[in-house]
Amino acid sequence: FLYMVSAIFILGGELNAAISRYLEARARVG
C-alpha cells in the first residue's frame, strides 16, 4: 500500500512538473 502511494506521489510530481513546464513554454511563446 505504501509503495503504491509513493509511486502515485512520484508520478503525480512528474506529471505536475511536465504540465508546469508546458504551460511555461506556451506562455513564453504566446
BANURO-962551 format. One line per 10 residues: for each residue z, y, x of N, C-alpha, C, O. Coordinates in Angstrom, 3 decimals. Layout:
BANURO-962551
Z Y X Z Y X Z Y X Z Y X; ...
This chain:
BANURO-962551
0.000 -1.211 0.845 0.000 0.000 0.000 0.000 1.258 0.878 -0.801 2.170 0.676; 0.919 1.286 1.858 0.996 2.448 2.736 -0.299 2.620 3.531 -0.735 3.741 3.796; -0.903 1.494 3.905 -2.166 1.553 4.642 -3.261 2.175 3.777 -4.053 2.988 4.253; -3.295 1.783 2.494 -4.303 2.338 1.585 -4.089 3.834 1.409 -5.047 4.608 1.395; -2.828 4.237 1.276 -2.536 5.662 1.097 -2.975 6.460 2.323 -3.567 7.531 2.192; -2.684 5.937 3.514 -3.069 6.645 4.737 -4.588 6.687 4.873 -5.142 7.687 5.331; -5.267 5.607 4.477 -6.728 5.570 4.559 -7.326 6.600 3.608 -8.269 7.306 3.965; -6.779 6.687 2.399 -7.283 7.662 1.421 -7.009 9.081 1.928 -7.834 9.978 1.761; -5.839 9.272 2.549 -5.488 10.590 3.063 -6.450 11.002 4.175 -6.886 12.152 4.225; -6.781 10.066 5.067 -7.701 10.353 6.172 -9.106 10.640 5.629 -9.762 11.589 6.058
-9.557 9.815 4.686 -10.887 10.025 4.114 -10.931 11.355 3.370 -11.926 12.077 3.447; -9.867 11.682 2.654 -9.805 12.945 1.925 -9.867 14.121 2.890 -10.520 15.125 2.605; -9.194 14.005 4.023 -9.213 15.074 5.013 -10.605 15.251 5.601 -11.069 16.375 5.792; -11.266 14.137 5.886 -12.634 14.200 6.420 -13.563 14.849 5.397 -14.389 15.691 5.748; -13.422 14.452 4.125 -14.268 15.000 3.066 -14.007 16.490 2.916 -14.944 17.275 2.767; -12.740 16.881 2.954 -12.390 18.290 2.824 -12.968 19.099 3.982 -13.462 20.208 3.778; -12.910 18.552 5.195 -13.446 19.248 6.363 -14.962 19.396 6.241 -15.517 20.441 6.581; -15.628 18.346 5.754 -17.082 18.392 5.607 -17.472 19.421 4.552 -18.443 20.156 4.731; -16.723 19.476 3.457 -17.034 20.434 2.387 -16.826 21.862 2.885 -17.665 22.731 2.649; -15.712 22.105 3.570 -15.447 23.460 4.068 -16.502 23.868 5.091 -16.932 25.021 5.120
-16.922 22.910 5.940 -17.948 23.203 6.944 -19.266 23.537 6.246 -19.962 24.469 6.649; -19.615 22.773 5.190 -20.856 23.008 4.454 -20.821 24.371 3.768 -21.795 25.123 3.815; -19.692 24.686 3.133 -19.588 25.970 2.438 -19.652 27.122 3.441 -20.255 28.159 3.164; -19.032 26.937 4.602 -19.054 27.995 5.617 -20.477 28.221 6.118 -20.905 29.364 6.279; -21.210 27.137 6.364 -22.584 27.252 6.845 -23.457 27.901 5.776 -24.313 28.728 6.089; -23.240 27.524 4.504 -24.041 28.081 3.419 -23.751 29.573 3.265 -24.660 30.365 3.014; -22.480 29.951 3.416 -22.123 31.367 3.282 -22.741 32.169 4.430 -23.179 33.302 4.231; -22.777 31.583 5.627 -23.335 32.277 6.784 -24.844 32.457 6.614 -25.389 33.499 6.976; -25.522 31.438 6.060 -26.973 31.508 5.887 -27.318 32.444 4.729 -28.195 33.300 4.854; -26.620 32.275 3.598 -26.935 33.039 2.407 -26.438 34.472 2.511 -26.624 35.258 1.582
